[in-house]
Amino acid sequence: MKPFLDPMVVRPSDGLYFSQTMRGEIVGGLTVPHPPGTGQGQTSSASFLPRMASALCRLVPRLGALGVLRAWSGFYDDTPDGFPILGEDARLPGFYHANGFGGHGFMLAPSATRRVARGVMGEATDLDPTLFGPGRFLDPARPSTAERLQLG
Ligand SMILES: Cc1cc2nc3c(=O)[nH]c(=O)nc-3n(C[C@H](O)[C@H](O)[C@H](O)COP(=O)(O)OP(=O)(O)OC[C@H]3O[C@@H](n4cnc5c(N)ncnc54)[C@H](O)[C@@H]3O)c2cc1C
């Protein structure tokens, strides 16, 4: 399509997101939760396309005239509280975590990995272990603050 959309559009209620590339294509996605341990969602599926199309076209009806060029699928590595897991594991000294970024790993990687690398080198970091350390999940009293909006 000719360029008509500057911002990335995000709908928190269902995680629909889309933007327009410089070539005019619409690139977007929709979070589809799967029961833990099922292994579903590892590949694109025919059932996803009508779901995505319906969510998109309810918001911008004229996008209903577009054809689908390609689709892909992947996991969001969510944590129980929605924060990444960063830092050394006290149960296995020398083993460092840098995972659980959900749908934000590309954006967070430069900042997060710099801090984890400093920790590996034995340097001080400003990473709060109560917020990010793997040990927080050993505390049964930790409140859940899971983020529900996923951006892909
Ligand atoms: C559809 C989708 C869209 C996304 N869009 C965005 C976005 O727009 N912006 C953004 O910031 N983030 C986005 N993300 C999130 C981002 O892709 C991830 O947060 C990021 O890739 C995580 O990086 P990682 O290195 O932690 O894990 P991964 O990229 O998953 O890398 C882990 C690697 O370990 C390998 N591996 C696994 N097990 C083993 C094993 N036993 N031995 C050896 N190797 C192993 C895997 O093959 C993989 O290569 C998106 C994610 C998805 C699924």
The ligand as a MOL file (V3000), in Angstrom:
LIG
                    3D

  0  0  0     0  0            999 V3000
M  V30 BEGIN CTAB
M  V30 COUNTS 53 58 0 0 0
M  V30 BEGIN ATOM
M  V30 1 C 6.9620 -13.3830 16.7000 0
M  V30 2 C 7.9510 -12.6310 17.5590 0
M  V30 3 C 8.1760 -11.2970 17.3170 0
M  V30 4 C 9.0740 -10.5860 18.1150 0
M  V30 5 N 9.2750 -9.2500 17.8530 0
M  V30 6 C 10.1050 -8.5480 18.6430 0
M  V30 7 C 10.3070 -7.1470 18.4140 0
M  V30 8 O 9.7160 -6.5420 17.5080 0
M  V30 9 N 11.1380 -6.4850 19.2380 0
M  V30 10 C 11.7920 -7.1030 20.2680 0
M  V30 11 O 12.5300 -6.4520 20.9950 0
M  V30 12 N 11.6570 -8.4130 20.4880 0
M  V30 13 C 10.8160 -9.1550 19.7130 0
M  V30 14 N 10.6310 -10.4820 19.9490 0
M  V30 15 C 11.3310 -11.0870 21.0790 0
M  V30 16 C 12.7620 -11.4870 20.7120 0
M  V30 17 O 12.7450 -12.2280 19.5100 0
M  V30 18 C 13.3290 -12.3540 21.8440 0
M  V30 19 O 13.1390 -11.7050 23.0920 0
M  V30 20 C 14.8110 -12.6090 21.6260 0
M  V30 21 O 15.0220 -13.2140 20.3730 0
M  V30 22 C 15.3280 -13.5080 22.7260 0
M  V30 23 O 16.7020 -13.6950 22.5040 0
M  V30 24 P 17.4570 -14.8210 23.2720 0
M  V30 25 O 18.8650 -14.7670 22.7780 0
M  V30 26 O 17.2000 -14.6920 24.7400 0
M  V30 27 O 16.7420 -16.1910 22.8440 0
M  V30 28 P 16.6280 -16.8400 21.4060 0
M  V30 29 O 16.6900 -15.8140 20.3270 0
M  V30 30 O 15.4320 -17.7460 21.4910 0
M  V30 31 O 17.9550 -17.6760 21.2930 0
M  V30 32 C 18.1090 -18.8830 21.9970 0
M  V30 33 C 18.9770 -19.7690 21.1410 0
M  V30 34 O 19.3480 -20.9220 21.8870 0
M  V30 35 C 19.2440 -22.0380 21.0390 0
M  V30 36 N 19.0780 -23.2170 21.9000 0
M  V30 37 C 17.9660 -23.6070 22.5690 0
M  V30 38 N 18.2020 -24.7170 23.2590 0
M  V30 39 C 19.4840 -25.0520 23.0270 0
M  V30 40 C 20.3210 -26.1040 23.4720 0
M  V30 41 N 19.8830 -27.0570 24.3140 0
M  V30 42 N 21.5880 -26.1310 23.0380 0
M  V30 43 C 22.0570 -25.1700 22.2060 0
M  V30 44 N 21.3150 -24.1380 21.7500 0
M  V30 45 C 20.0560 -24.0950 22.1660 0
M  V30 46 C 18.0570 -21.7650 20.1560 0
M  V30 47 O 18.0960 -22.5130 18.9750 0
M  V30 48 C 18.2480 -20.2610 19.8920 0
M  V30 49 O 19.0620 -20.0220 18.7710 0
M  V30 50 C 9.7480 -11.2210 19.1690 0
M  V30 51 C 9.5500 -12.5810 19.4100 0
M  V30 52 C 8.6420 -13.2750 18.6080 0
M  V30 53 C 8.4430 -14.7410 18.8930 0
M  V30 END ATOM
M  V30 BEGIN BOND
M  V30 1 1 1 2
M  V30 2 1 2 3
M  V30 3 2 2 52
M  V30 4 2 3 4
M  V30 5 1 4 5
M  V30 6 1 4 50
M  V30 7 2 5 6
M  V30 8 1 6 7
M  V30 9 1 6 13
M  V30 10 2 7 8
M  V30 11 1 7 9
M  V30 12 1 9 10
M  V30 13 2 10 11
M  V30 14 1 10 12
M  V30 15 2 12 13
M  V30 16 1 13 14
M  V30 17 1 14 15
M  V30 18 1 14 50
M  V30 19 1 15 16
M  V30 20 1 16 17
M  V30 21 1 16 18
M  V30 22 1 18 19
M  V30 23 1 18 20
M  V30 24 1 20 21
M  V30 25 1 20 22
M  V30 26 1 22 23
M  V30 27 1 23 24
M  V30 28 2 24 25
M  V30 29 1 24 26
M  V30 30 1 24 27
M  V30 31 1 27 28
M  V30 32 2 28 29
M  V30 33 1 28 30
M  V30 34 1 28 31
M  V30 35 1 31 32
M  V30 36 1 32 33
M  V30 37 1 33 34
M  V30 38 1 33 48
M  V30 39 1 34 35
M  V30 40 1 35 36
M  V30 41 1 35 46
M  V30 42 1 36 37
M  V30 43 1 36 45
M  V30 44 2 37 38
M  V30 45 1 38 39
M  V30 46 1 39 40
M  V30 47 2 39 45
M  V30 48 1 40 41
M  V30 49 2 40 42
M  V30 50 1 42 43
M  V30 51 2 43 44
M  V30 52 1 44 45
M  V30 53 1 46 47
M  V30 54 1 46 48
M  V30 55 1 48 49
M  V30 56 2 50 51
M  V30 57 1 51 52
M  V30 58 1 52 53
M  V30 END BOND
M  V30 END CTAB
M  END
